[in-house]
Amino acid sequence: MNKNALDTAWVEAQLRDARWHTSSLSSGGTNCVQVAFLERGVVALRDSKNLDKPPHLFTDAEYDAFIGGIERGELRRPER
């Protein structure tokens, strides 16, 4: 699937009806990353502090690779 070729109206409808998941470790759900699993294997990721900005869209494979990198520690900030 090419997420860049998705119909804009479909994406907007999906985001309007999305069920956003927030980490249980967040401070009231207002200072964290939120994720929504959309149809067609699309995953949306947004910053709860900036809801006016469009979310980042990933394919399932891209999202799995991102989460895998986090779990393996590949995305840690380099030591200074």
GUFI-347077 format. One record per residue: residue in three letters; residue number from 1; z, x, y of N, C-alpha, C in turn. Coordinates in Angstrom, 3 decimals. Layout:
REM residues N
SITE | ALA | NUM | Z | X | Y | Z | X | Y | Z | X | Y
...
***
This chain:
REM residues 80
SITE | MET | 1 | 0.000 | 0.828 | -1.177 | 0.000 | 0.000 | 0.000 | 0.000 | 0.879 | 1.249
SITE | ASN | 2 | -0.795 | 0.483 | 2.206 | -0.823 | 1.178 | 3.488 | -0.016 | 0.346 | 4.483
SITE | LYS | 3 | 1.202 | 0.790 | 4.780 | 2.069 | 0.002 | 5.671 | 1.505 | -0.092 | 7.082
SITE | ASN | 4 | 0.632 | 0.839 | 7.463 | 0.040 | 0.815 | 8.801 | -1.052 | -0.251 | 8.932
SITE | ALA | 5 | -1.500 | -0.796 | 7.801 | -2.544 | -1.813 | 7.824 | -1.968 | -3.224 | 7.671
SITE | LEU | 6 | -0.651 | -3.360 | 7.719 | -0.030 | -4.672 | 7.580 | -0.344 | -5.551 | 8.783
SITE | ASP | 7 | -0.545 | -6.823 | 8.526 | -0.804 | -7.794 | 9.575 | 0.421 | -7.912 | 10.481
SITE | THR | 8 | 0.210 | -7.784 | 11.780 | 1.307 | -7.811 | 12.751 | 2.103 | -9.108 | 12.673
SITE | ALA | 9 | 1.416 | -10.242 | 12.521 | 2.108 | -11.535 | 12.436 | 2.989 | -11.589 | 11.191
SITE | TRP | 10 | 2.501 | -11.026 | 10.083 | 3.296 | -11.006 | 8.847 | 4.549 | -10.161 | 9.053
SITE | VAL | 11 | 4.388 | -8.979 | 9.653 | 5.536 | -8.097 | 9.900 | 6.548 | -8.799 | 10.799
SITE | GLU | 12 | 6.088 | -9.419 | 11.870 | 6.997 | -10.111 | 12.782 | 7.761 | -11.228 | 12.078
SITE | ALA | 13 | 7.083 | -11.995 | 11.231 | 7.743 | -13.066 | 10.479 | 8.765 | -12.494 | 9.504
SITE | GLN | 14 | 8.401 | -11.411 | 8.843 | 9.325 | -10.774 | 7.902 | 10.576 | -10.280 | 8.619
SITE | LEU | 15 | 10.397 | -9.651 | 9.772 | 11.538 | -9.115 | 10.517 | 12.399 | -10.235 | 11.093
SITE | ARG | 16 | 11.769 | -11.325 | 11.519 | 12.519 | -12.457 | 12.067 | 13.440 | -13.067 | 11.007
SITE | ASP | 17 | 12.962 | -13.108 | 9.757 | 13.721 | -13.728 | 8.668 | 14.478 | -12.710 | 7.813
SITE | ALA | 18 | 14.460 | -11.457 | 8.213 | 15.048 | -10.383 | 7.398 | 16.558 | -10.542 | 7.260
SITE | ARG | 19 | 17.040 | -10.129 | 6.111 | 18.484 | -10.044 | 5.866 | 18.848 | -8.564 | 5.987
SITE | TRP | 20 | 19.517 | -8.216 | 7.079 | 19.851 | -6.828 | 7.366 | 21.147 | -6.452 | 6.671
SITE | HIS | 21 | 21.146 | -5.287 | 6.046 | 22.328 | -4.759 | 5.354 | 22.915 | -3.634 | 6.193
SITE | THR | 22 | 24.232 | -3.670 | 6.334 | 24.958 | -2.680 | 7.122 | 25.956 | -1.985 | 6.229
SITE | SER | 23 | 26.119 | -0.705 | 6.390 | 27.088 | 0.054 | 5.611 | 28.486 | -0.533 | 5.770
SITE | SER | 24 | 29.220 | -0.571 | 4.686 | 30.606 | -1.047 | 4.750 | 31.491 | -0.061 | 5.497
SITE | LEU | 25 | 30.988 | 1.130 | 5.770 | 31.755 | 2.143 | 6.493 | 31.537 | 2.072 | 7.999
SITE | SER | 26 | 30.680 | 1.148 | 8.446 | 30.395 | 1.081 | 9.879 | 31.557 | 0.454 | 10.632
SITE | SER | 27 | 31.560 | 0.670 | 11.935 | 32.627 | 0.128 | 12.783 | 32.201 | -1.225 | 13.332
SITE | GLY | 28 | 32.358 | -2.254 | 12.535 | 32.004 | -3.593 | 12.972 | 30.520 | -3.882 | 12.986
SITE | GLY | 29 | 29.714 | -3.025 | 12.386 | 28.282 | -3.254 | 12.317 | 27.533 | -3.018 | 13.617
SITE | THR | 30 | 28.148 | -2.346 | 14.568 | 27.492 | -2.159 | 15.860 | 27.122 | -0.709 | 16.163
SITE | ASN | 31 | 27.370 | 0.195 | 15.260 | 27.104 | 1.601 | 15.524 | 26.620 | 2.265 | 14.243
SITE | CYS | 32 | 25.502 | 1.760 | 13.712 | 25.075 | 2.280 | 12.422 | 23.592 | 2.004 | 12.181
SITE | VAL | 33 | 23.140 | 2.430 | 11.053 | 21.787 | 2.159 | 10.596 | 21.838 | 0.910 | 9.731
SITE | GLN | 34 | 20.840 | 0.055 | 9.899 | 20.737 | -1.146 | 9.084 | 19.411 | -1.116 | 8.337
SITE | VAL | 35 | 19.393 | -1.705 | 7.147 | 18.192 | -1.735 | 6.324 | 17.912 | -3.168 | 5.886
SITE | ALA | 36 | 16.619 | -3.502 | 5.811 | 16.192 | -4.797 | 5.292 | 15.057 | -4.556 | 4.306
SITE | PHE | 37 | 15.129 | -5.222 | 3.176 | 14.102 | -5.098 | 2.146 | 13.166 | -6.297 | 2.273
SITE | LEU | 38 | 11.946 | -6.030 | 2.721 | 10.964 | -7.066 | 2.980 | 10.077 | -7.265 | 1.757
SITE | GLU | 39 | 9.219 | -8.272 | 1.827 | 8.261 | -8.495 | 0.752 | 7.213 | -7.385 | 0.743
SITE | ARG | 40 | 6.397 | -7.371 | -0.298 | 5.290 | -6.408 | -0.449 | 5.755 | -4.961 | -0.523
SITE | GLY | 41 | 7.016 | -4.741 | -0.892 | 7.497 | -3.370 | -1.043 | 7.660 | -2.633 | 0.263
SITE | VAL | 42 | 8.034 | -3.352 | 1.314 | 8.240 | -2.746 | 2.628 | 9.738 | -2.739 | 2.922
SITE | VAL | 43 | 10.219 | -1.633 | 3.461 | 11.618 | -1.484 | 3.833 | 11.674 | -1.204 | 5.332
SITE | ALA | 44 | 12.532 | -1.938 | 6.032 | 12.694 | -1.755 | 7.475 | 14.040 | -1.092 | 7.741
SITE | LEU | 45 | 14.059 | -0.146 | 8.644 | 15.272 | 0.593 | 9.003 | 15.413 | 0.547 | 10.520
SITE | ARG | 46 | 16.622 | 0.157 | 11.006 | 16.834 | 0.064 | 12.446 | 18.204 | 0.576 | 12.829
SITE | ASP | 47 | 18.346 | 0.855 | 14.124 | 19.601 | 1.296 | 14.713 | 20.276 | 0.073 | 15.315
SITE | SER | 48 | 21.481 | -0.233 | 14.875 | 22.164 | -1.444 | 15.348 | 22.495 | -1.397 | 16.837
SITE | LYS | 49 | 22.458 | -0.222 | 17.443 | 22.720 | -0.104 | 18.883 | 21.473 | -0.392 | 19.710
SITE | ASN | 50 | 20.313 | -0.359 | 19.094 | 19.043 | -0.510 | 19.809 | 18.171 | -1.576 | 19.145
SITE | LEU | 51 | 18.663 | -2.793 | 19.094 | 17.940 | -3.855 | 18.419 | 16.662 | -4.268 | 19.142
SITE | ASP | 52 | 16.504 | -3.851 | 20.395 | 15.286 | -4.163 | 21.131 | 14.128 | -3.254 | 20.730
SITE | LYS | 53 | 14.420 | -2.169 | 20.038 | 13.377 | -1.256 | 19.582 | 12.904 | -1.697 | 18.194
SITE | PRO | 54 | 11.615 | -1.539 | 17.910 | 11.122 | -1.944 | 16.588 | 11.683 | -1.040 | 15.490
SITE | PRO | 55 | 11.925 | -1.608 | 14.322 | 12.442 | -0.791 | 13.217 | 11.345 | 0.113 | 12.655
SITE | HIS | 56 | 11.784 | 1.140 | 11.970 | 10.860 | 2.007 | 11.233 | 10.538 | 1.309 | 9.926
SITE | LEU | 57 | 9.273 | 1.337 | 9.527 | 8.857 | 0.719 | 8.272 | 8.499 | 1.797 | 7.262
SITE | PHE | 58 | 8.953 | 1.594 | 6.038 | 8.706 | 2.520 | 4.942 | 8.163 | 1.745 | 3.747
SITE | THR | 59 | 7.385 | 2.398 | 2.915 | 7.072 | 1.829 | 1.610 | 8.296 | 2.039 | 0.727
SITE | ASP | 60 | 8.349 | 1.345 | -0.397 | 9.458 | 1.553 | -1.321 | 9.559 | 3.027 | -1.737
SITE | ALA | 61 | 8.414 | 3.651 | -2.019 | 8.415 | 5.052 | -2.446 | 8.935 | 5.970 | -1.340
SITE | GLU | 62 | 8.532 | 5.725 | -0.105 | 9.012 | 6.544 | 1.015 | 10.516 | 6.370 | 1.203
SITE | TYR | 63 | 10.986 | 5.132 | 1.110 | 12.416 | 4.872 | 1.267 | 13.211 | 5.543 | 0.145
SITE | ASP | 64 | 12.717 | 5.438 | -1.086 | 13.395 | 6.080 | -2.216 | 13.459 | 7.597 | -2.022
SITE | ALA | 65 | 12.373 | 8.196 | -1.516 | 12.370 | 9.636 | -1.260 | 13.369 | 9.990 | -0.163
SITE | PHE | 66 | 13.454 | 9.175 | 0.865 | 14.401 | 9.392 | 1.968 | 15.835 | 9.335 | 1.456
SITE | ILE | 67 | 16.169 | 8.298 | 0.725 | 17.520 | 8.151 | 0.173 | 17.819 | 9.281 | -0.808
SITE | GLY | 68 | 16.837 | 9.637 | -1.620 | 17.026 | 10.748 | -2.558 | 17.338 | 12.046 | -1.841
SITE | GLY | 69 | 16.642 | 12.291 | -0.716 | 16.906 | 13.494 | 0.074 | 18.312 | 13.498 | 0.637
SITE | ILE | 70 | 18.785 | 12.327 | 1.069 | 20.163 | 12.228 | 1.554 | 21.140 | 12.529 | 0.426
SITE | GLU | 71 | 20.921 | 11.910 | -0.718 | 21.838 | 12.090 | -1.850 | 21.879 | 13.532 | -2.337
SITE | ARG | 72 | 20.759 | 14.234 | -2.248 | 20.705 | 15.634 | -2.689 | 21.149 | 16.607 | -1.599
SITE | GLY | 73 | 21.464 | 16.093 | -0.415 | 21.915 | 16.947 | 0.675 | 20.796 | 17.660 | 1.409
SITE | GLU | 74 | 19.555 | 17.251 | 1.187 | 18.416 | 17.914 | 1.809 | 18.291 | 17.615 | 3.296
SITE | LEU | 75 | 18.942 | 16.573 | 3.760 | 18.788 | 16.156 | 5.159 | 20.006 | 16.471 | 6.008
SITE | ARG | 76 | 20.832 | 17.354 | 5.524 | 21.993 | 17.765 | 6.313 | 21.557 | 18.639 | 7.474
SITE | ARG | 77 | 22.326 | 18.560 | 8.536 | 22.067 | 19.399 | 9.709 | 22.304 | 20.856 | 9.323
SITE | PRO | 78 | 21.393 | 21.751 | 9.702 | 21.587 | 23.177 | 9.379 | 22.847 | 23.711 | 10.068
SITE | GLU | 79 | 23.490 | 24.624 | 9.390 | 24.666 | 25.263 | 10.010 | 24.218 | 26.121 | 11.168
SITE | ARG | 80 | 25.023 | 26.154 | 12.190 | 24.679 | 26.947 | 13.376 | 25.264 | 28.316 | 13.300
***
